Amino acid sequence: MAEATALLGLGRRDEARARAVAAHDACLAVLGPDHRRTEEARELRGRIGT
């Protein structure tokens, strides 16, 4: 998620989107849908527009 956030800040939206989706998928698989990190990843995807 840190990489996605940094890339978004640099205006590299497509790369940020790919990292955010991967982070969300990983959190969802490992931590489940109700974990706070999964929610953070979901919010990041929302900010990027995925």
N, CA, C, O and CB atoms as a CASP TS submission, in Angstrom:
PFRMAT TS
TARGET T0000
AUTHOR 0000-0000-0000
METHOD Language model
MODEL 1
PARENT N/A
ATOM      1  N   MET     1       0.818  -1.184   0.000  1.00  0.00           N
ATOM      2  CA  MET     1       0.000   0.000   0.000  1.00  0.00           C
ATOM      3  C   MET     1       0.862   1.247   0.000  1.00  0.00           C
ATOM      4  O   MET     1       0.478   2.271  -0.566  1.00  0.00           O
ATOM      5  CB  MET     1      -0.931  -0.002   1.189  1.00  0.00           C
ATOM      6  N   ALA     2       2.019   1.170   0.628  1.00  0.00           N
ATOM      7  CA  ALA     2       2.900   2.333   0.657  1.00  0.00           C
ATOM      8  C   ALA     2       3.375   2.685  -0.749  1.00  0.00           C
ATOM      9  O   ALA     2       3.436   3.860  -1.110  1.00  0.00           O
ATOM     10  CB  ALA     2       4.103   2.074   1.576  1.00  0.00           C
ATOM     11  N   GLU     3       3.709   1.675  -1.536  1.00  0.00           N
ATOM     12  CA  GLU     3       4.140   1.937  -2.902  1.00  0.00           C
ATOM     13  C   GLU     3       3.013   2.561  -3.719  1.00  0.00           C
ATOM     14  O   GLU     3       3.238   3.508  -4.473  1.00  0.00           O
ATOM     15  CB  GLU     3       4.622   0.647  -3.565  1.00  0.00           C
ATOM     16  N   ALA     4       1.823   2.037  -3.572  1.00  0.00           N
ATOM     17  CA  ALA     4       0.678   2.573  -4.310  1.00  0.00           C
ATOM     18  C   ALA     4       0.425   4.025  -3.926  1.00  0.00           C
ATOM     19  O   ALA     4       0.139   4.854  -4.791  1.00  0.00           O
ATOM     20  CB  ALA     4      -0.580   1.728  -4.047  1.00  0.00           C
ATOM     21  N   THR     5       0.527   4.335  -2.659  1.00  0.00           N
ATOM     22  CA  THR     5       0.323   5.701  -2.192  1.00  0.00           C
ATOM     23  C   THR     5       1.391   6.628  -2.752  1.00  0.00           C
ATOM     24  O   THR     5       1.090   7.742  -3.181  1.00  0.00           O
ATOM     25  CB  THR     5       0.329   5.752  -0.663  1.00  0.00           C
ATOM     26  N   ALA     6       2.629   6.172  -2.750  1.00  0.00           N
ATOM     27  CA  ALA     6       3.726   6.985  -3.287  1.00  0.00           C
ATOM     28  C   ALA     6       3.550   7.207  -4.786  1.00  0.00           C
ATOM     29  O   ALA     6       3.719   8.326  -5.271  1.00  0.00           O
ATOM     30  CB  ALA     6       5.085   6.312  -3.008  1.00  0.00           C
ATOM     31  N   LEU     7       3.218   6.173  -5.505  1.00  0.00           N
ATOM     32  CA  LEU     7       3.015   6.299  -6.944  1.00  0.00           C
ATOM     33  C   LEU     7       1.861   7.238  -7.260  1.00  0.00           C
ATOM     34  O   LEU     7       1.934   8.024  -8.205  1.00  0.00           O
ATOM     35  CB  LEU     7       2.759   4.932  -7.564  1.00  0.00           C
ATOM     36  N   LEU     8       0.811   7.157  -6.480  1.00  0.00           N
ATOM     37  CA  LEU     8      -0.319   8.067  -6.669  1.00  0.00           C
ATOM     38  C   LEU     8       0.129   9.512  -6.456  1.00  0.00           C
ATOM     39  O   LEU     8      -0.258  10.403  -7.212  1.00  0.00           O
ATOM     40  CB  LEU     8      -1.475   7.712  -5.703  1.00  0.00           C
ATOM     41  N   GLY     9       0.931   9.739  -5.442  1.00  0.00           N
ATOM     42  CA  GLY     9       1.445  11.073  -5.173  1.00  0.00           C
ATOM     43  C   GLY     9       2.321  11.607  -6.290  1.00  0.00           C
ATOM     44  O   GLY     9       2.412  12.818  -6.496  1.00  0.00           O
ATOM     45  N   LEU    10       2.962  10.705  -7.007  1.00  0.00           N
ATOM     46  CA  LEU    10       3.807  11.102  -8.132  1.00  0.00           C
ATOM     47  C   LEU    10       3.020  11.243  -9.431  1.00  0.00           C
ATOM     48  O   LEU    10       3.580  11.570 -10.478  1.00  0.00           O
ATOM     49  CB  LEU    10       4.919  10.096  -8.321  1.00  0.00           C
ATOM     50  N   GLY    11       1.717  10.993  -9.347  1.00  0.00           N
ATOM     51  CA  GLY    11       0.885  11.114 -10.533  1.00  0.00           C
ATOM     52  C   GLY    11       0.923   9.900 -11.445  1.00  0.00           C
ATOM     53  O   GLY    11       0.472   9.969 -12.588  1.00  0.00           O
ATOM     54  N   ARG    12       1.447   8.807 -10.960  1.00  0.00           N
ATOM     55  CA  ARG    12       1.553   7.577 -11.751  1.00  0.00           C
ATOM     56  C   ARG    12       0.381   6.665 -11.407  1.00  0.00           C
ATOM     57  O   ARG    12       0.546   5.602 -10.808  1.00  0.00           O
ATOM     58  CB  ARG    12       2.916   6.853 -11.491  1.00  0.00           C
ATOM     59  N   ARG    13      -0.809   7.117 -11.805  1.00  0.00           N
ATOM     60  CA  ARG    13      -2.079   6.510 -11.415  1.00  0.00           C
ATOM     61  C   ARG    13      -2.203   5.042 -11.851  1.00  0.00           C
ATOM     62  O   ARG    13      -2.674   4.215 -11.070  1.00  0.00           O
ATOM     63  CB  ARG    13      -3.221   7.309 -12.000  1.00  0.00           C
ATOM     64  N   ASP    14      -1.798   4.709 -13.060  1.00  0.00           N
ATOM     65  CA  ASP    14      -1.942   3.321 -13.528  1.00  0.00           C
ATOM     66  C   ASP    14      -1.104   2.357 -12.705  1.00  0.00           C
ATOM     67  O   ASP    14      -1.563   1.273 -12.348  1.00  0.00           O
ATOM     68  CB  ASP    14      -1.550   3.212 -14.997  1.00  0.00           C
ATOM     69  N   GLU    15       0.128   2.756 -12.406  1.00  0.00           N
ATOM     70  CA  GLU    15       0.988   1.910 -11.581  1.00  0.00           C
ATOM     71  C   GLU    15       0.449   1.825 -10.152  1.00  0.00           C
ATOM     72  O   GLU    15       0.480   0.764  -9.529  1.00  0.00           O
ATOM     73  CB  GLU    15       2.433   2.450 -11.577  1.00  0.00           C
ATOM     74  N   ALA    16      -0.040   2.942  -9.647  1.00  0.00           N
ATOM     75  CA  ALA    16      -0.620   2.961  -8.303  1.00  0.00           C
ATOM     76  C   ALA    16      -1.833   2.050  -8.233  1.00  0.00           C
ATOM     77  O   ALA    16      -2.017   1.327  -7.253  1.00  0.00           O
ATOM     78  CB  ALA    16      -1.009   4.391  -7.900  1.00  0.00           C
ATOM     79  N   ARG    17      -2.653   2.083  -9.259  1.00  0.00           N
ATOM     80  CA  ARG    17      -3.855   1.243  -9.296  1.00  0.00           C
ATOM     81  C   ARG    17      -3.472  -0.233  -9.227  1.00  0.00           C
ATOM     82  O   ARG    17      -4.067  -0.998  -8.468  1.00  0.00           O
ATOM     83  CB  ARG    17      -4.679   1.524 -10.576  1.00  0.00           C
ATOM     84  N   ALA    18      -2.481  -0.632 -10.017  1.00  0.00           N
ATOM     85  CA  ALA    18      -2.061  -2.037 -10.023  1.00  0.00           C
ATOM     86  C   ALA    18      -1.554  -2.471  -8.652  1.00  0.00           C
ATOM     87  O   ALA    18      -1.874  -3.568  -8.194  1.00  0.00           O
ATOM     88  CB  ALA    18      -0.972  -2.262 -11.075  1.00  0.00           C
ATOM     89  N   ARG    19      -0.768  -1.623  -7.995  1.00  0.00           N
ATOM     90  CA  ARG    19      -0.241  -1.947  -6.660  1.00  0.00           C
ATOM     91  C   ARG    19      -1.365  -1.994  -5.632  1.00  0.00           C
ATOM     92  O   ARG    19      -1.370  -2.856  -4.753  1.00  0.00           O
ATOM     93  CB  ARG    19       0.824  -0.917  -6.231  1.00  0.00           C
ATOM     94  N   ALA    20      -2.314  -1.070  -5.739  1.00  0.00           N
ATOM     95  CA  ALA    20      -3.423  -1.033  -4.773  1.00  0.00           C
ATOM     96  C   ALA    20      -4.317  -2.258  -4.903  1.00  0.00           C
ATOM     97  O   ALA    20      -4.763  -2.816  -3.901  1.00  0.00           O
ATOM     98  CB  ALA    20      -4.256   0.237  -4.964  1.00  0.00           C
ATOM     99  N   VAL    21      -4.575  -2.670  -6.123  1.00  0.00           N
ATOM    100  CA  VAL    21      -5.393  -3.873  -6.338  1.00  0.00           C
ATOM    101  C   VAL    21      -4.678  -5.090  -5.770  1.00  0.00           C
ATOM    102  O   VAL    21      -5.298  -5.921  -5.106  1.00  0.00           O
ATOM    103  CB  VAL    21      -5.695  -4.079  -7.850  1.00  0.00           C
ATOM    104  N   ALA    22      -3.381  -5.201  -6.025  1.00  0.00           N
ATOM    105  CA  ALA    22      -2.613  -6.335  -5.502  1.00  0.00           C
ATOM    106  C   ALA    22      -2.602  -6.330  -3.974  1.00  0.00           C
ATOM    107  O   ALA    22      -2.744  -7.381  -3.349  1.00  0.00           O
ATOM    108  CB  ALA    22      -1.172  -6.302  -6.040  1.00  0.00           C
ATOM    109  N   ALA    23      -2.435  -5.151  -3.371  1.00  0.00           N
ATOM    110  CA  ALA    23      -2.425  -5.049  -1.912  1.00  0.00           C
ATOM    111  C   ALA    23      -3.781  -5.444  -1.333  1.00  0.00           C
ATOM    112  O   ALA    23      -3.849  -6.166  -0.338  1.00  0.00           O
ATOM    113  CB  ALA    23      -2.058  -3.622  -1.475  1.00  0.00           C
ATOM    114  N   HIS    24      -4.851  -4.974  -1.954  1.00  0.00           N
ATOM    115  CA  HIS    24      -6.186  -5.309  -1.458  1.00  0.00           C
ATOM    116  C   HIS    24      -6.445  -6.805  -1.576  1.00  0.00           C
ATOM    117  O   HIS    24      -6.957  -7.428  -0.646  1.00  0.00           O
ATOM    118  CB  HIS    24      -7.259  -4.524  -2.226  1.00  0.00           C
ATOM    119  N   ASP    25      -6.093  -7.373  -2.714  1.00  0.00           N
ATOM    120  CA  ASP    25      -6.297  -8.809  -2.903  1.00  0.00           C
ATOM    121  C   ASP    25      -5.517  -9.624  -1.879  1.00  0.00           C
ATOM    122  O   ASP    25      -6.029 -10.608  -1.344  1.00  0.00           O
ATOM    123  CB  ASP    25      -5.887  -9.221  -4.315  1.00  0.00           C
ATOM    124  N   ALA    26      -4.280  -9.218  -1.604  1.00  0.00           N
ATOM    125  CA  ALA    26      -3.454  -9.936  -0.628  1.00  0.00           C
ATOM    126  C   ALA    26      -4.041  -9.816   0.780  1.00  0.00           C
ATOM    127  O   ALA    26      -4.124 -10.805   1.507  1.00  0.00           O
ATOM    128  CB  ALA    26      -2.009  -9.398  -0.647  1.00  0.00           C
ATOM    129  N   CYS    27      -4.442  -8.619   1.157  1.00  0.00           N
ATOM    130  CA  CYS    27      -5.039  -8.421   2.488  1.00  0.00           C
ATOM    131  C   CYS    27      -6.317  -9.228   2.623  1.00  0.00           C
ATOM    132  O   CYS    27      -6.558  -9.856   3.654  1.00  0.00           O
ATOM    133  CB  CYS    27      -5.329  -6.930   2.742  1.00  0.00           C
ATOM    134  N   LEU    28      -7.122  -9.208   1.594  1.00  0.00           N
ATOM    135  CA  LEU    28      -8.380  -9.940   1.628  1.00  0.00           C
ATOM    136  C   LEU    28      -8.141 -11.434   1.798  1.00  0.00           C
ATOM    137  O   LEU    28      -8.831 -12.095   2.574  1.00  0.00           O
ATOM    138  CB  LEU    28      -9.180  -9.677   0.359  1.00  0.00           C
ATOM    139  N   ALA    29      -7.167 -11.959   1.073  1.00  0.00           N
ATOM    140  CA  ALA    29      -6.883 -13.392   1.133  1.00  0.00           C
ATOM    141  C   ALA    29      -6.299 -13.812   2.480  1.00  0.00           C
ATOM    142  O   ALA    29      -6.632 -14.877   3.000  1.00  0.00           O
ATOM    143  CB  ALA    29      -5.927 -13.775   0.020  1.00  0.00           C
ATOM    144  N   VAL    30      -5.435 -12.980   3.040  1.00  0.00           N
ATOM    145  CA  VAL    30      -4.724 -13.362   4.256  1.00  0.00           C
ATOM    146  C   VAL    30      -5.457 -12.923   5.519  1.00  0.00           C
ATOM    147  O   VAL    30      -5.519 -13.668   6.497  1.00  0.00           O
ATOM    148  CB  VAL    30      -3.333 -12.773   4.245  1.00  0.00           C
ATOM    149  N   LEU    31      -6.004 -11.724   5.496  1.00  0.00           N
ATOM    150  CA  LEU    31      -6.575 -11.144   6.718  1.00  0.00           C
ATOM    151  C   LEU    31      -8.101 -11.186   6.772  1.00  0.00           C
ATOM    152  O   LEU    31      -8.691 -11.085   7.848  1.00  0.00           O
ATOM    153  CB  LEU    31      -6.123  -9.722   6.852  1.00  0.00           C
ATOM    154  N   GLY    32      -8.732 -11.335   5.622  1.00  0.00           N
ATOM    155  CA  GLY    32     -10.186 -11.368   5.584  1.00  0.00           C
ATOM    156  C   GLY    32     -10.779  -9.990   5.342  1.00  0.00           C
ATOM    157  O   GLY    32     -10.076  -8.983   5.432  1.00  0.00           O
ATOM    158  N   PRO    33     -12.057  -9.943   5.038  1.00  0.00           N
ATOM    159  CA  PRO    33     -12.700  -8.695   4.628  1.00  0.00           C
ATOM    160  C   PRO    33     -12.911  -7.679   5.748  1.00  0.00           C
ATOM    161  O   PRO    33     -13.095  -6.495   5.467  1.00  0.00           O
ATOM    162  CB  PRO    33     -14.010  -9.006   4.016  1.00  0.00           C
ATOM    163  N   ASP    34     -12.890  -8.101   6.989  1.00  0.00           N
ATOM    164  CA  ASP    34     -13.200  -7.198   8.095  1.00  0.00           C
ATOM    165  C   ASP    34     -11.973  -6.634   8.806  1.00  0.00           C
ATOM    166  O   ASP    34     -12.108  -5.860   9.753  1.00  0.00           O
ATOM    167  CB  ASP    34     -14.051  -7.910   9.088  1.00  0.00           C
ATOM    168  N   HIS    35     -10.795  -7.010   8.365  1.00  0.00           N
ATOM    169  CA  HIS    35      -9.572  -6.531   9.010  1.00  0.00           C
ATOM    170  C   HIS    35      -9.318  -5.068   8.639  1.00  0.00           C
ATOM    171  O   HIS    35      -9.675  -4.627   7.547  1.00  0.00           O
ATOM    172  CB  HIS    35      -8.361  -7.409   8.604  1.00  0.00           C
ATOM    173  N   ARG    36      -8.710  -4.334   9.539  1.00  0.00           N
ATOM    174  CA  ARG    36      -8.491  -2.905   9.317  1.00  0.00           C
ATOM    175  C   ARG    36      -7.555  -2.643   8.145  1.00  0.00           C
ATOM    176  O   ARG    36      -7.743  -1.661   7.428  1.00  0.00           O
ATOM    177  CB  ARG    36      -7.932  -2.264  10.569  1.00  0.00           C
ATOM    178  N   ARG    37      -6.560  -3.485   7.932  1.00  0.00           N
ATOM    179  CA  ARG    37      -5.644  -3.291   6.795  1.00  0.00           C
ATOM    180  C   ARG    37      -6.361  -3.534   5.467  1.00  0.00           C
ATOM    181  O   ARG    37      -6.085  -2.860   4.475  1.00  0.00           O
ATOM    182  CB  ARG    37      -4.424  -4.232   6.915  1.00  0.00           C
ATOM    183  N   THR    38      -7.274  -4.491   5.453  1.00  0.00           N
ATOM    184  CA  THR    38      -8.063  -4.728   4.251  1.00  0.00           C
ATOM    185  C   THR    38      -8.921  -3.507   3.949  1.00  0.00           C
ATOM    186  O   THR    38      -9.057  -3.105   2.794  1.00  0.00           O
ATOM    187  CB  THR    38      -8.944  -5.985   4.410  1.00  0.00           C
ATOM    188  N   GLU    39      -9.491  -2.928   4.981  1.00  0.00           N
ATOM    189  CA  GLU    39     -10.300  -1.717   4.804  1.00  0.00           C
ATOM    190  C   GLU    39      -9.436  -0.557   4.295  1.00  0.00           C
ATOM    191  O   GLU    39      -9.876   0.206   3.435  1.00  0.00           O
ATOM    192  CB  GLU    39     -10.987  -1.327   6.134  1.00  0.00           C
ATOM    193  N   GLU    40      -8.225  -0.420   4.813  1.00  0.00           N
ATOM    194  CA  GLU    40      -7.316   0.630   4.335  1.00  0.00           C
ATOM    195  C   GLU    40      -7.000   0.429   2.855  1.00  0.00           C
ATOM    196  O   GLU    40      -6.978   1.389   2.085  1.00  0.00           O
ATOM    197  CB  GLU    40      -6.010   0.638   5.164  1.00  0.00           C
ATOM    198  N   ALA    41      -6.759  -0.802   2.466  1.00  0.00           N
ATOM    199  CA  ALA    41      -6.468  -1.093   1.058  1.00  0.00           C
ATOM    200  C   ALA    41      -7.691  -0.788   0.191  1.00  0.00           C
ATOM    201  O   ALA    41      -7.549  -0.275  -0.919  1.00  0.00           O
ATOM    202  CB  ALA    41      -6.038  -2.573   0.882  1.00  0.00           C
ATOM    203  N   ARG    42      -8.872  -1.096   0.682  1.00  0.00           N
ATOM    204  CA  ARG    42     -10.113  -0.813  -0.040  1.00  0.00           C
ATOM    205  C   ARG    42     -10.292   0.696  -0.220  1.00  0.00           C
ATOM    206  O   ARG    42     -10.687   1.158  -1.290  1.00  0.00           O
ATOM    207  CB  ARG    42     -11.327  -1.412   0.709  1.00  0.00           C
ATOM    208  N   GLU    43      -9.998   1.452   0.832  1.00  0.00           N
ATOM    209  CA  GLU    43     -10.107   2.913   0.756  1.00  0.00           C
ATOM    210  C   GLU    43      -9.099   3.488  -0.235  1.00  0.00           C
ATOM    211  O   GLU    43      -9.411   4.425  -0.970  1.00  0.00           O
ATOM    212  CB  GLU    43      -9.897   3.539   2.142  1.00  0.00           C
ATOM    213  N   LEU    44      -7.900   2.932  -0.254  1.00  0.00           N
ATOM    214  CA  LEU    44      -6.885   3.391  -1.192  1.00  0.00           C
ATOM    215  C   LEU    44      -7.353   3.130  -2.624  1.00  0.00           C
ATOM    216  O   LEU    44      -7.213   3.996  -3.487  1.00  0.00           O
ATOM    217  CB  LEU    44      -5.528   2.690  -0.921  1.00  0.00           C
ATOM    218  N   ARG    45      -7.894   1.973  -2.875  1.00  0.00           N
ATOM    219  CA  ARG    45      -8.441   1.689  -4.203  1.00  0.00           C
ATOM    220  C   ARG    45      -9.522   2.686  -4.567  1.00  0.00           C
ATOM    221  O   ARG    45      -9.606   3.123  -5.714  1.00  0.00           O
ATOM    222  CB  ARG    45      -9.000   0.268  -4.263  1.00  0.00           C
ATOM    223  N   GLY    46     -10.339   3.043  -3.607  1.00  0.00           N
ATOM    224  CA  GLY    46     -11.390   4.029  -3.869  1.00  0.00           C
ATOM    225  C   GLY    46     -10.825   5.389  -4.234  1.00  0.00           C
ATOM    226  O   GLY    46     -11.349   6.062  -5.122  1.00  0.00           O
ATOM    227  N   ARG    47      -9.748   5.804  -3.549  1.00  0.00           N
ATOM    228  CA  ARG    47      -9.130   7.090  -3.856  1.00  0.00           C
ATOM    229  C   ARG    47      -8.514   7.088  -5.250  1.00  0.00           C
ATOM    230  O   ARG    47      -8.513   8.108  -5.939  1.00  0.00           O
ATOM    231  CB  ARG    47      -8.068   7.429  -2.814  1.00  0.00           C
ATOM    232  N   ILE    48      -7.993   5.943  -5.655  1.00  0.00           N
ATOM    233  CA  ILE    48      -7.361   5.850  -6.965  1.00  0.00           C
ATOM    234  C   ILE    48      -8.422   5.729  -8.062  1.00  0.00           C
ATOM    235  O   ILE    48      -8.227   6.185  -9.188  1.00  0.00           O
ATOM    236  CB  ILE    48      -6.395   4.649  -7.015  1.00  0.00           C
ATOM    237  N   GLY    49      -9.528   5.114  -7.712  1.00  0.00           N
ATOM    238  CA  GLY    49     -10.593   4.984  -8.684  1.00  0.00           C
ATOM    239  C   GLY    49     -10.668   3.614  -9.341  1.00  0.00           C
ATOM    240  O   GLY    49     -10.892   3.499 -10.546  1.00  0.00           O
ATOM    241  N   THR    50     -10.480   2.586  -8.536  1.00  0.00           N
ATOM    242  CA  THR    50     -10.581   1.228  -9.090  1.00  0.00           C
ATOM    243  C   THR    50     -11.875   0.588  -8.665  1.00  0.00           C
ATOM    244  O   THR    50     -12.147  -0.556  -9.030  1.00  0.00           O
ATOM    245  CB  THR    50      -9.397   0.360  -8.647  1.00  0.00           C
TER
END
